[in-house]
Amino acid sequence: MIRFRGAWLGVLTVALSTMVLAAGALATTTVTIGQTFANANSICTGDFSLVQTAVSTGASYTVPSGNWNITSWDTYASGGSMGLMVVRPTATPGSYTVVGESQVQTLAAASALQTFNLNTVTDPPIAVQGGDLLGFWATGETQGCALVSGPGDTYVFGGPGPEPSVGTVISTSSQDARLLDISATLTPALPTMEDACKDGGWQSFGVFKNQGDCVSFVATDAKNPPGGPA
């Protein structure tokens, strides 16, 4: 069974959104969702999927509107193994479809901020969309997998069992008073064909001011950068 242990400690939140605007280059918005905690004080024992569904304070674990790629993820958790997992709510309450996951990583023995980049053939960026939820699958005795917090910090868990594959629908139970120790960096998934800009498609990317701005970006092979949302 899943087991959390811990008591309240100070919180260090690292969850900020940043703008990367390079002169003469493509303007993109990089967003970080989720939160990491140097003093996370819960221990996860067992093989479980955990997803943060709501927070009372701090950064959200929900992907903002638009189409994005997760390019890296971070945690202070140590011991055991962990892999990022992204789910999408279904029409059935408490039921979620797994839409993406990273390779499972062996965590450092001692607590330290660990960053895992998603930039290889075997561990590529994960395509996500607005409303998807950030979580992880952990195995073994994982130290610092979450921070004891307060009501309103709601997470769901599924298991025990092996990591669910992409496309699997998982049923979960809901708990609160924990914030999962994980964050992820998102970059916009930008179009490569003009048709993706039409019929309102330009709005799904979150960086164009109108359809013409999107079409111009594609037609110039990204030499004409997005002008920003309207």
Sine and cosine of phi, psi and omega as CSV:
sin_phi,cos_phi,sin_psi,cos_psi,sin_omega,cos_omega
0.00,0.00,0.36,-0.93,0.03,-1.00
-0.97,0.24,0.60,-0.80,-0.04,-1.00
-0.65,-0.76,0.81,-0.58,0.08,-1.00
-0.94,-0.35,0.68,-0.73,0.11,-0.99
-0.75,-0.66,0.50,-0.87,0.09,-1.00
0.52,-0.85,0.22,-0.97,0.05,-1.00
-0.71,-0.70,0.23,-0.97,-0.09,-1.00
-0.88,0.47,0.74,-0.67,0.14,-0.99
-0.73,-0.69,0.12,-0.99,0.01,-1.00
-0.89,0.45,0.42,-0.91,-0.08,-1.00
-0.93,-0.36,0.73,-0.69,0.18,-0.98
-0.87,-0.50,0.92,-0.40,-0.03,-1.00
-0.97,-0.22,0.80,-0.60,0.10,-1.00
-0.85,-0.53,1.00,-0.04,-0.03,-1.00
-0.41,-0.91,1.00,0.06,-0.08,-1.00
-0.82,-0.57,0.50,-0.87,0.13,-0.99
-0.99,-0.13,0.68,-0.73,-0.03,-1.00
-0.80,-0.61,0.48,-0.87,0.09,-1.00
-0.96,-0.27,0.79,-0.61,0.04,-1.00
-0.93,-0.37,0.97,-0.26,-0.06,-1.00
-0.86,-0.51,0.99,-0.16,-0.04,-1.00
-1.00,-0.09,0.81,-0.58,-0.02,-1.00
-0.87,0.49,0.77,-0.64,0.03,-1.00
0.97,0.24,0.04,1.00,-0.02,-1.00
-0.84,-0.54,0.03,-1.00,0.00,-1.00
-0.90,0.45,0.77,-0.64,0.05,-1.00
-1.00,0.03,0.87,-0.50,0.00,-1.00
-0.75,-0.66,0.44,-0.90,0.05,-1.00
-0.96,-0.27,0.87,-0.50,0.06,-1.00
-0.98,-0.21,0.79,-0.62,-0.08,-1.00
-0.84,-0.54,0.69,-0.72,0.11,-0.99
-0.95,-0.33,0.80,-0.61,0.07,-1.00
-0.91,-0.42,0.36,-0.93,-0.03,-1.00
1.00,0.05,-0.03,-1.00,-0.05,-1.00
-0.59,-0.81,0.55,-0.83,0.10,-1.00
-0.84,-0.54,0.47,-0.88,-0.15,-0.99
-0.68,-0.73,0.88,-0.48,0.03,-1.00
-0.90,0.44,-0.47,0.88,-0.03,-1.00
-0.93,-0.37,0.52,0.85,0.07,-1.00
-0.82,0.57,0.71,-0.70,-0.24,-0.97
-0.81,-0.59,0.35,0.94,0.08,-1.00
-0.94,-0.35,0.54,-0.84,0.05,-1.00
-0.92,-0.40,0.81,-0.59,0.07,-1.00
-0.99,-0.14,0.85,-0.52,0.00,-1.00
-0.90,-0.44,0.86,-0.51,0.00,-1.00
0.86,-0.51,-0.11,-0.99,-0.02,-1.00
-0.93,-0.37,0.97,-0.24,-0.13,-0.99
-0.60,-0.80,0.47,-0.88,0.18,-0.98
-0.99,-0.13,0.73,-0.69,0.03,-1.00
-0.75,-0.66,0.70,-0.71,-0.04,-1.00
-0.71,-0.71,0.75,-0.66,0.04,-1.00
-1.00,0.07,0.85,-0.52,-0.05,-1.00
-0.97,-0.24,-0.36,0.93,-0.01,-1.00
-0.36,-0.93,0.47,-0.88,0.07,-1.00
-0.73,-0.68,0.51,-0.86,0.05,-1.00
-1.00,-0.04,-0.35,0.94,0.00,-1.00
-0.39,-0.92,0.38,-0.92,0.02,-1.00
0.99,0.10,-0.14,-0.99,-0.11,-0.99
-0.95,0.33,0.56,-0.83,0.04,-1.00
-0.97,0.25,0.43,-0.90,0.10,-1.00
-0.98,-0.20,0.20,0.98,-0.03,-1.00
-0.99,-0.17,0.73,-0.68,0.03,-1.00
-0.91,0.42,0.77,-0.64,0.03,-1.00
-0.93,0.35,0.20,-0.98,-0.05,-1.00
-0.86,0.52,0.52,-0.85,-0.02,-1.00
0.93,-0.38,-0.02,-1.00,0.04,-1.00
-0.96,-0.29,0.75,-0.67,-0.13,-0.99
-0.66,-0.75,0.28,-0.96,0.20,-0.98
-0.87,-0.50,0.77,-0.64,0.15,-0.99
-0.99,0.15,0.85,-0.53,-0.09,-1.00
-0.95,-0.32,-0.20,0.98,0.07,-1.00
-0.24,-0.97,0.30,-0.96,0.09,-1.00
-0.60,-0.80,0.37,-0.93,-0.12,-0.99
-0.71,-0.70,0.45,-0.89,0.12,-0.99
-0.32,-0.95,0.44,-0.90,0.17,-0.99
-0.99,-0.14,-0.02,1.00,-0.04,-1.00
-0.87,0.49,0.47,-0.88,-0.03,-1.00
-0.64,-0.77,0.34,-0.94,-0.05,-1.00
0.93,0.36,0.32,-0.95,0.00,-1.00
0.90,0.44,-0.32,-0.95,0.00,-1.00
-0.66,-0.75,0.47,-0.88,-0.06,-1.00
-0.53,-0.85,0.57,-0.82,0.13,-0.99
-0.71,-0.70,0.68,-0.73,0.06,-1.00
-0.89,0.46,0.61,-0.79,0.06,-1.00
-0.67,-0.75,0.66,-0.75,0.03,-1.00
-0.85,-0.53,0.73,-0.69,0.00,-1.00
-0.81,-0.58,0.31,-0.95,0.02,-1.00
-0.82,-0.57,0.81,-0.59,0.01,-1.00
-0.86,0.51,0.64,-0.77,0.11,-0.99
-0.99,-0.12,-0.04,-1.00,0.03,-1.00
-0.95,0.32,-0.25,0.97,-0.02,-1.00
-0.99,-0.10,0.87,-0.50,0.01,-1.00
-0.82,0.58,0.69,-0.73,0.01,-1.00
0.98,0.18,0.13,0.99,-0.02,-1.00
-0.86,-0.52,0.71,-0.71,-0.10,-1.00
-0.66,-0.75,0.59,-0.81,0.09,-1.00
-0.99,-0.14,0.77,-0.64,0.07,-1.00
-0.96,0.28,0.87,-0.49,-0.04,-1.00
-0.94,-0.33,-0.17,0.98,0.03,-1.00
-0.14,-0.99,0.48,-0.88,0.07,-1.00
-0.37,-0.93,0.50,-0.86,0.04,-1.00
-1.00,0.00,0.06,-1.00,0.20,-0.98
-0.91,0.42,0.52,-0.85,0.07,-1.00
-0.97,0.22,0.78,-0.63,-0.07,-1.00
-0.94,-0.33,0.66,-0.75,0.14,-0.99
-0.97,0.24,0.84,-0.54,-0.08,-1.00
-0.99,0.13,0.43,-0.90,0.05,-1.00
-0.87,0.49,0.45,-0.90,-0.03,-1.00
-0.94,0.33,-0.54,0.84,0.00,-1.00
-0.93,-0.36,0.51,-0.86,-0.04,-1.00
-0.90,0.43,0.80,-0.60,0.08,-1.00
-0.28,-0.96,0.47,-0.88,0.02,-1.00
-0.91,0.41,0.85,-0.52,0.01,-1.00
-0.91,-0.42,0.74,-0.67,0.02,-1.00
-0.90,-0.43,0.76,-0.65,0.01,-1.00
-0.87,-0.49,0.91,-0.42,-0.02,-1.00
-0.99,0.10,0.63,-0.77,0.04,-1.00
-0.96,-0.29,1.00,0.04,-0.12,-0.99
-0.51,-0.86,0.40,0.91,-0.01,-1.00
-0.83,-0.56,0.20,-0.98,0.03,-1.00
-0.89,0.47,-0.64,0.77,-0.04,-1.00
-0.99,0.11,-0.30,0.95,0.02,-1.00
-0.64,-0.77,0.94,0.34,-0.13,-0.99
-0.99,0.12,0.18,-0.98,0.12,-0.99
-0.83,0.56,0.48,-0.88,-0.04,-1.00
-0.96,-0.29,0.85,-0.53,0.03,-1.00
-0.98,0.21,0.79,-0.61,-0.01,-1.00
-0.69,-0.72,0.19,-0.98,0.03,-1.00
-0.66,-0.75,0.23,-0.97,-0.03,-1.00
-0.79,0.61,0.70,-0.71,0.00,-1.00
0.99,-0.12,-0.27,0.96,0.08,-1.00
-0.91,0.41,0.43,-0.90,-0.10,-0.99
-0.88,-0.48,0.62,-0.78,-0.05,-1.00
-1.00,-0.04,0.66,-0.75,0.08,-1.00
-0.32,-0.95,-0.32,-0.95,0.03,-1.00
-0.42,-0.91,0.27,-0.96,0.18,-0.98
-0.91,-0.41,0.77,-0.64,-0.04,-1.00
-0.79,-0.61,0.50,-0.86,0.02,-1.00
-0.67,-0.74,0.48,-0.88,-0.04,-1.00
1.00,0.10,-0.30,-0.95,0.05,-1.00
-0.98,-0.18,0.99,-0.17,-0.10,-1.00
-0.99,-0.12,0.92,-0.40,0.01,-1.00
-0.98,0.22,0.63,-0.78,0.10,-1.00
0.91,0.41,0.57,0.82,-0.02,-1.00
-0.97,0.24,-0.30,0.95,-0.01,-1.00
-0.38,-0.92,0.27,-0.96,0.05,-1.00
-0.95,-0.30,0.77,-0.64,0.14,-0.99
-0.91,0.41,0.82,-0.58,-0.09,-1.00
-0.76,-0.65,-0.90,-0.43,-0.05,-1.00
-0.46,-0.89,0.03,-1.00,0.01,-1.00
-0.83,0.56,0.60,-0.80,-0.01,-1.00
0.99,-0.16,-0.33,0.94,0.10,-1.00
-1.00,0.02,1.00,0.00,-0.20,-0.98
-0.98,-0.21,0.71,-0.71,0.08,-1.00
-0.73,-0.68,0.31,-0.95,0.08,-1.00
-0.83,-0.56,0.46,-0.89,0.03,-1.00
-0.70,-0.71,0.52,-0.85,0.05,-1.00
-0.75,-0.66,0.54,-0.84,-0.01,-1.00
0.70,-0.72,-0.22,-0.98,-0.02,1.00
-0.97,0.26,0.28,-0.96,0.03,-1.00
0.48,-0.88,0.03,-1.00,-0.01,-1.00
-0.92,0.39,0.28,-0.96,0.02,-1.00
-0.87,0.50,0.80,-0.60,0.03,-1.00
-0.93,0.36,0.61,-0.79,-0.02,-1.00
-0.99,0.15,0.30,-0.96,0.04,-1.00
-0.87,0.50,0.72,-0.69,-0.04,-1.00
0.99,-0.16,-0.26,0.96,0.02,-1.00
-0.96,0.28,0.66,-0.76,0.12,-0.99
-1.00,-0.09,0.83,-0.55,-0.02,-1.00
-0.93,-0.36,0.61,-0.79,0.09,-1.00
-0.98,-0.21,0.64,-0.77,-0.15,-0.99
-0.75,-0.67,0.28,-0.96,0.17,-0.99
-0.93,-0.36,0.53,-0.85,-0.10,-0.99
-0.97,-0.25,0.64,-0.77,0.08,-1.00
-0.67,-0.75,0.15,-0.99,0.09,-1.00
-0.64,-0.77,-0.10,-1.00,-0.01,-1.00
0.95,0.31,0.49,0.87,0.13,-0.99
-0.61,-0.79,0.60,-0.80,0.17,-0.99
-0.89,-0.45,0.85,-0.53,-0.03,-1.00
-0.93,0.37,0.62,-0.79,-0.04,-1.00
-1.00,0.01,0.97,0.24,0.03,-1.00
-0.34,-0.94,0.61,-0.80,0.12,-0.99
-0.66,-0.75,0.29,-0.96,-0.03,-1.00
-0.60,-0.80,0.56,-0.83,0.03,-1.00
-0.98,-0.18,0.77,-0.64,-0.03,-1.00
-0.90,-0.43,0.63,-0.78,0.15,-0.99
-0.81,-0.58,0.52,-0.85,-0.04,-1.00
-0.88,0.48,0.64,-0.77,0.14,-0.99
-1.00,0.03,0.96,-0.27,-0.15,-0.99
-1.00,-0.06,0.46,-0.89,-0.11,-0.99
-0.97,0.26,0.44,-0.90,0.08,-1.00
-0.86,-0.51,-0.09,1.00,0.02,-1.00
-0.73,-0.68,0.61,-0.79,-0.04,-1.00
-0.88,0.47,-0.52,0.85,-0.01,-1.00
-0.87,0.50,-0.47,0.88,0.00,-1.00
-0.93,0.36,-0.28,0.96,-0.01,-1.00
-1.00,0.03,-0.29,0.96,-0.17,-0.99
-1.00,0.08,0.24,-0.97,0.04,-1.00
0.82,0.58,0.63,0.78,0.03,-1.00
0.99,0.12,0.01,1.00,-0.03,-1.00
-0.88,0.48,-0.49,0.87,0.00,-1.00
-0.86,0.52,-0.50,0.87,-0.04,-1.00
-0.93,0.36,-0.46,0.89,-0.07,-1.00
-0.94,0.35,-0.30,0.95,-0.03,-1.00
-1.00,0.06,-0.34,0.94,0.12,-0.99
0.97,0.25,0.10,0.99,-0.05,-1.00
-0.80,-0.60,-0.05,1.00,-0.04,-1.00
-0.97,-0.24,0.52,-0.85,-0.02,-1.00
-1.00,0.04,-0.35,0.94,0.06,-1.00
-0.22,-0.98,-0.02,-1.00,-0.03,-1.00
-0.90,0.44,-0.66,0.75,-0.01,-1.00
-0.88,0.47,-0.61,0.79,0.04,-1.00
-0.88,0.48,-0.67,0.74,0.01,-1.00
-0.92,0.39,-0.72,0.69,0.00,-1.00
-0.88,0.48,-0.66,0.75,0.02,-1.00
-0.88,0.47,-0.64,0.77,0.03,-1.00
-0.86,0.51,-0.72,0.69,-0.01,-1.00
-0.93,0.36,-0.71,0.70,-0.09,-1.00
-0.90,0.44,-0.47,0.88,-0.03,-1.00
-0.99,-0.17,0.24,0.97,-0.03,-1.00
0.80,0.60,0.70,0.71,0.09,-1.00
0.96,0.28,0.11,0.99,0.04,-1.00
-0.94,0.34,-0.49,0.87,0.09,-1.00
-0.99,-0.13,0.98,-0.20,-0.13,-0.99
-0.95,0.32,0.30,-0.95,0.05,-1.00
-0.84,0.54,0.60,-0.80,-0.02,-1.00
-1.00,0.03,-0.04,1.00,0.01,-1.00
0.99,-0.17,0.42,-0.91,0.00,-1.00
-0.86,0.51,0.48,-0.88,0.01,-1.00
-0.92,0.39,0.00,0.00,0.00,0.00
